[in-house]
C-alpha cells in the first residue's frame, strides 16, 4: 500500500501529506470587511506550557514571531489579550493533565519573552476554551471604544486543544477568526497540521503567517 495512503488512513508517514478535510469548501466569510475590529488573543504561552510541567518544545521557535505579532498589534492600537490557564486542585482538567499552571505559581505566568504590558488584558481560565466561564467576551465588548472586537487573531498553544476550543466558542458567538499559523503549535507536527485543517474546515478560520497579519492592522 503506498506510503501516502497509509499516512492519510493511519496518521503514519510525512505529516505534510495528510489531508483530513476538503478545504476547498471552507472559505472564510469575511462578514466584517466594512468594519473590521481586531483583537489579538495569546493562548497559554505560560511557563508550564513552554518550559515546565507540560512543556511543548515546538513552542520555543515560535516565540519571536509571537512577540512580533503582539508588538505590531500594540503599535497599531489593536487590543492584546492573554488567555491563561489558572488552575486549582478542584478543576476537573487536573484529572487529565495533573497539576499544571497552578494559580499563583511561576508555571501559570506568561513567559518572560512575551510579558504582558500594563494595558494588555489577562484572562484566567480553568479549561480548554478561553470563553468558558471567563470574562473574555465581556472584555472584548469593551474594546474599540465600546464598539467591541469582531475579529480575533489567535496565537499560542495548542492548535488542536485550547486554540481549537477557543476558536469554536468564538465561532458560536459570531466572531471571525484568524489563526497565526507560525505562532501556534502542538506537541507533534501531525497534531499541528490536522489542528489547523480542523479550524479552517469547521470554523472557517483564516490561517495566515504573522507578517501578513501584521499588515492587516
N, C-alpha and C positions, 0 to 999 in steps of 0.2 A: 504494500500500500504506500503511495507517495508520502514523503515526509510532510508536505504542506497539508495534506488531508488529515494526517494524524494530528498535526498542530491544531487544526480547526476543531476536530472532534474531541480530542483528549487534553488539549492545553499543553501539548508537548511540541518541541521544535521552536524555531525562532518566533518570538512573540510578535514581531512586526508583520508576520504573515497571517496573523489571526484576525479575521473579520467576523465578529459575532453578530453584528447588526447591519442592516442595509441603510447606510447613512444618506443615501440619495433621497430618501423620503423624509429626512429630518432637516428642515430648513428653518433657521431662526426667524421668528415672526417680525422682529423689528417694529413692534407696535408703537414705540415711543420715539421714533426718529425725529418727530417735530418738537419734542420737548424732553430731551434726554437728560436725566439727572442721575449721575453716577454716585456710587459709594464703593469703596474698596473694603472687602472683608477678609481678614487674615485669620485662618482657622488653625488653632492648635500648634502654633510654632513655639512650643514650650520646651523647657529644658528636658523633661522626661521623654518627650516625643522625639527630640533631635539627638540628645546625648545620653539620656538616662534610662529609666526602667523599661520603657517600651520603645527604645530608640530605633530610628529609621536612618540607616547610613546614607540612603539615597536622598535624604533631605538636605544634607550638607552642601552639595554643589549648587542647589537652587537658592541658597541664602542670599548671595549677591543680587540675583535677579529679583528676588522678593523685595530686597531693600530698594532697588532702583524703581520698582513699581510703586512702592509706598512713598518714596520721595517725590516721584512725578505727580502722584495724586496730591500730596501736600502742597507742592508748588502751584498746582492748578486750582487749589481751593476745594478739591474733592475730599469729602469726609473719609477718614480712615477708622475702621472699627476692628477690634480684635475679639475673636470669639475663643474663649479659653476654657478647657476642662478645669473644673474646680470641685474636686470630689470630697465626700465624707465617706466614712466606712458604711453608712447606711445605703449608699447609692447602689442600685441593682447591677449597674455595669461592672462593679468591682468583682462580681461573681464570674465575669467573663475574662477580665484582664488583670485581676489582682489590684492591689493598691498602686495607683499612679496619679500624678498630678494632684496630690492631696492638698486640699485648701490650706494656704498659709505656708507651704513649703517651697523650697527652691524649685522643685520639679514642676510646680504649677505656674512658674513665672515665664513670661515671654523671654526668649533667648536674648542675650545682650546685644547681638548684632542687629536685631530688629526692635530694639527697645521702644515702646510707645512714648510719644511726647505728651505733654500736658493736655493738648487739645484733642488728642485721639481718645476714642471711647473703648473701654474694655468691658466685655460682656462675659460673665461667668456662666458656664453651662455644666450640666451633670450627665449628659448623654450625647449621642452622636450628632443630633441636629442642633444647629445654632439657634433655632427658633423655639424649640420645645421647652416650655416653662422658663423662658428667659425674657429679658426686656428688649431684645434686639429689634423687634418690629416697632416698638414704641420709640426707640432711639432713631430708627431710620425715618420715621414720620416727622421727626423734629428737624431733620437736615434740610439744607437748601431753603433756609429762612421759613421753615414750616410747610413748604410745599411737599417735602418728602422725596426720598430717592425712589427711582423706579427701575434702576438697572444695577445689579450687583456684580462687581468684579471680584471673583473668589480665588484666593490662593491659599496654600497650606497643605495640611495632611488630614486624612489620606484620601486620595482620589476616589477610592471605592468604598469609603466609610463616611467619615464626618463631612467631607466635601460633598459626597453623594447625597447624604440625607439632608444637609443644609440646602442643596440645590433643589431637592424635591419639595421641601417646605416653602422655598422661595417661589417655585412654580405654582404651587397650590394657592399662593397668596397674590399671584399676578405680577410678580417681578420677572423681568428678563434677566438672564444671567450670562456672563462672560467668564469662562474659565481660563486663567492664565496657565497655559499648557506647560510652560517651562518653569512655573513657580508652584506647581502641585506635584505630588508624588505619592508612591505607595511602597510597600515592602518589596515588591518584585516588579519587573518590567511587565509581566503579564497582567498583574493587578492594575498597574498604572494605565496600560493601553485599553484594556477592556472597561476600566472605570470611566475613561474619557468617552469611549464609544457609548456607554450606557447613558451618560449625561446628555450627550448630543441627541441620541435616539429618542429617549423618553421625555426629556425636559427642554428640547430644542435649544440647548445652550450653545453659544458660540465658543469655539476653542481657538484662542489666539496667543501668540508669543507676547511677552511683556512689552517689547519695544513697540509693537503695533498698538497694543492697548494704550500705552502712554501717549501716543499721538492722537488718540480719541478725546483725551481730556481737554 
